[in-house]
């Protein structure tokens, strides 16, 4: 990693995980993440995003079925 490489912040890790989840991750961001980030940070962020997605879908179903 050189001085000119972009820094990977917690916010950028979450944004990358969200982008990758819906399939719109740019090649530049993917390369930045693989060159300057740590695997476990992205693994954990992906896990958090996945759990959040499951909870949102579950809550939406509960709300929709509860009102029937």
C-alpha positions as CSV (number, residue, x, y, z in Angstrom):
1,X,0.0,0.0,0.0
2,X,1.5,3.3,-1.0
3,X,0.7,6.9,0.1
4,X,-1.5,7.5,-2.9
5,X,-3.8,4.5,-2.4
6,X,-7.2,5.4,-1.1
7,X,-7.9,4.6,2.5
8,X,-10.6,2.0,3.4
9,X,-12.8,3.4,6.1
10,X,-15.6,1.6,7.9
11,X,-18.2,3.6,5.9
12,X,-16.5,2.6,2.6
13,X,-16.5,-1.0,3.7
14,X,-20.2,-1.0,4.4
15,X,-20.9,0.8,1.1
16,X,-18.8,-1.8,-0.7
17,X,-20.7,-4.6,1.0
18,X,-24.1,-3.1,0.1
19,X,-22.9,-2.4,-3.5
20,X,-21.7,-6.0,-3.9
21,X,-24.9,-7.4,-2.4
22,X,-27.0,-5.8,-5.1
23,X,-24.5,-6.3,-7.8
24,X,-23.4,-2.8,-8.7
25,X,-19.9,-2.8,-7.2
26,X,-17.5,-0.9,-9.6
27,X,-14.3,-2.6,-10.7
28,X,-12.3,0.3,-9.3
29,X,-13.9,0.0,-5.9
30,X,-13.4,-3.8,-6.0
31,X,-9.7,-3.4,-6.7
32,X,-9.3,-0.8,-4.0
33,X,-11.0,-3.1,-1.5
34,X,-8.9,-6.1,-2.4
35,X,-5.6,-4.1,-2.4
36,X,-6.1,-2.1,0.7
37,X,-8.6,-3.8,2.9
38,X,-8.5,-6.8,5.2
39,X,-10.6,-9.9,4.4
40,X,-12.2,-10.1,7.8
41,X,-13.4,-6.5,7.7
42,X,-15.3,-7.2,4.5
43,X,-16.5,-10.6,5.7
44,X,-17.9,-9.0,8.9
45,X,-19.5,-6.1,6.9
46,X,-21.1,-8.6,4.5
47,X,-22.4,-10.6,7.4
48,X,-23.9,-7.5,9.0
49,X,-25.5,-6.4,5.7
50,X,-26.9,-9.9,5.2
51,X,-28.4,-10.0,8.7
52,X,-29.9,-6.5,8.2
53,X,-31.4,-7.5,4.9
54,X,-33.0,-10.7,6.4
55,X,-34.4,-8.6,9.4
56,X,-35.9,-6.0,7.0
57,X,-37.6,-8.7,4.9
58,X,-38.8,-10.5,8.0
59,X,-40.2,-7.2,9.5
60,X,-41.9,-6.3,6.2
61,X,-43.6,-9.7,6.0
62,X,-44.7,-9.5,9.6
63,X,-46.2,-6.0,9.0
64,X,-47.9,-7.0,5.8
65,X,-49.3,-10.3,7.1
66,X,-50.3,-8.7,10.4
67,X,-52.6,-6.2,8.7
68,X,-54.5,-8.8,6.8
